[in-house]
Amino acid sequence: MSKNIFGVILAGGNGSRMGNVEKPKQFMELGDKPILIHTIEKFILNNSFECIIVLVPHQWIKHTQDIISKYITIKTDSIFVIEGGSSRNETIMQSIKFIEEKYSLDDDTIIVTHDSVRPFVTHRIIEENISYTKLNDACDTVIPATDTIVESCDGEIISSIPNRSSMYQGQTPQSFKAKKLRKLYLSLTEQEKSILTDACKIMVLKGERVHLVSGEVYNIKITYPYDLTMARAILEEFH
């Protein structure tokens, strides 16, 4: 029987915030292998997935396939590398299209979407994403905000200071019933699409419930050079 649960790894970044680098950050080395490989391995170790879909820019498809062949020795027939879209949410839509064409898409099909540059996601976080999405249609991985959040509408003067106790920092995975997410995304106006920051906002804009999953402080996103230094320290601690 089909598991109907799919891992979707979003690897569309170009690494511009890393400074002068030759390749996108997901392909940079962390320890003895690329960051992306660390991330894929976390999904491979979970037996819930029908397959794992890695979405990358067109020019990086062959490179991605090559490093998967080099570093990963198990379940390689269940890893597919395909081209992403023009934005994060378009990339997620590409993954849903792939699932529909290669497998099947019904009301219970679940996608667990994750940043390729968050290599320290845990088995517990992935499992809870799957469990809560089965019950709630969508969930978001978050950690409580530890710093005061200051809002400024013009970038110069404080507009408001929300109560920190109700503020959270978003991480990934973000997980969804795929068919519902696509339906809601296609119903958005172009103006609504222009203010999307991530896929969960699609659900929120349409008044849908998004359940919270507790993340981990070390489930960091490697975006800047400092993050890579931090990631190396975390990797050393884990080993």
N, C-alpha and C positions, 0 to 999 in steps of 0.2 A: 504494500500500500504506500502511496506517495506521502512523504512527510509534508509537502506543500509549504515548507519554510525555506527561505533563501537568504543567504548572506550576500549583502551588496556592499562592496568596498569602493569608496569614492576616492579615486586617485587622479583627479583632474587638475590639481594645482600646478602652477608653473614655477613655484619657488622664488618669486620675485622679492619677497620680504626677507629671504635669506641673504640677500646681497648678491654679489658677483659670483654666482655658482654656475657650473656648466650643465647641470641637469636639475630637474625638479626635485624638491626636498624628499619626496617619497622614495627616491632612488639613492639617496645619500646613505653612506655606511653608518651603521650603529652597531658597535661591537664588530662581529665578523661577517655581517650580512646587511643588505639594504633594509631600511626602515619598513618598507612595504612587506618584505618577507616576514618580519617579526609579526606584523599585523595579520597577514594571511594565516600564519601558523596558529594564532589564537582561535580562528574560525574553524580551521581544519580539525582541531582537537575536540570540537563539539559535534556530536553525532546527530544533532537535530536537523542539520541542513541537507536539503536535497542536492544543492550545489552552491558554489561560491562564485559570484560574478564580480570581476574586477573591471572597473571602468576607467579608462585612461584616454588622453589625447591621441588622436590617430597616429601621430608620428612616433609614439612611444609604445604602441601595441607589440611590435616585434621584440623590443628590448624587455618588456614586461614578461612576455612568454619565455624569453631566454633565461631570465633570472629565476623564474619559477621552476624551469627545467633543471637549472643548476643547483638550487638550494632545497627544493622540496621533493621528497621521495615517496610520499604517501598521498593517496586520493587525488593525484594530479588529473585524473579523468573527470573529476567533478569541479575543476576550476576552469572558468571561462574568462578570457580577456576580450572585452569589446570596447568600442569607441563610446566615449561619453558625449554629453550634449553641450550646449553653449553656456549653460549655467548649472548650478548644483541641482536645482529641481528638474531641469530638463534631462540631466544625467540620470536622476532617479527614474524619470519616465522611460528612458531608454532601457533601464534594467527591467521594468515591468513589461515593456514590449517584448524583450528577449524571453522572459519567462512565459508569456502568453504564446509565443511562437514555438518555443522548444518544448515546453511542458504543458501546463494548462493553468488557467486563471479562474478562480472562483471566489466566492465571498469570504472564504476562510484562508486564502493564500496570504502568507505573512512575509514581509521583507524586513530584515534587520540591517539598516543602513549605518555605515561606520566610516569615519575619516581614516584614510590610509596612513595618516601620520599620527595616529594614537595607538602606538604599539603595545601599551601596557593595559589594555582592556582585559578584564578578568572573566573567567568562566561564569562566576556568579552573576556579573552584570549582564552577560549575554543570555543566560538562562532566565533571569528576571524579565528582561526585555521580551523574550518569547512568551513567558507566562502571562505577563500583564497585557500584551497585545491580544492574546487569545480572548481575554475577558473584556478589554476596553477599546479595541480597534486601533489604539495608538498609545505610545509611551515615549518619554524623553528621559535620558540619563542626566542627572544634575547633582551638584553639590551645593550646600548652603553657602551664601556669600559671606566671606569673612571680613571683607572691607566694606566701609560705608559706600553706597552707590550714590553718585551725584549726577543729576540730570541737568544738562544745559542744552536748550534748543538752538542757541546761536553760537555755541562754542566759546563764549566769552563770559557769560553771567549765569549763575546757578538758577535754574528754573524750579527745581524741587529736589528734595532729599528723601527718597522713599524709606519706609521702615525696613531696616536691614533684615529683621526677623522673617520677613515674607519674601525676601529676595534670594534667588538661586542663580548659580552660574551653569549655563548649559554645556554639556559634553556630548559625546555620542557613545553608544549607538542611539539612534532614533528609529523606532520600529512601528510598522503600520500594517493594517489590512490593505494589501496593495490595490485591490479593485476600488475600494472606497477612496483611498488617497488620490488615485488617478481621476476619478469622477469629480471630486471636489476641486482638484487642480484645474481641470478643464473648464470648470464653471466660474473660475475667477476672471475678473476683468483685467485688461492690460495694466490698469492703474494699481489694482490689488497685487498683481504679479510683481510690479516694480518695487513694492515695499517688502517683499519676502526676504527674510534673513536666513531662514532654514525651512525644512519641510514641515516641522511642527506648526509653524505659523499658518500654513494652509488650513490645518484643522481648527486652529484657534479662530481664524477669520470667519470660518463657517459655523462657529458655535459648538464645535465638537469637543468632547472630553479627551484630554491627554493626560494619562497617568504618569506620575513621577517614579523613576527608579533611582535609587541612591547610587551615585558614582563613587569614584575614589579620587583623592587629591592627586595621586600620582598618575591618573589616567590623562596625562597631559597631551596637548596637541603641539607637535614640533613645528613651529612657524618661524621663529627667529633663531639666530646663532646661539643665543643664551639657552634656548630650549634644548638644543642639541647637547650642550654641556650638561644640562640638568638630566637629560635622558641617559647620558652615559653614566652618570652617578647612580641613577635608579637601576640601570641594568647591572651595574657592578654590585649594588646592594642585593638584588634579587638572586644573583649567582654566588 
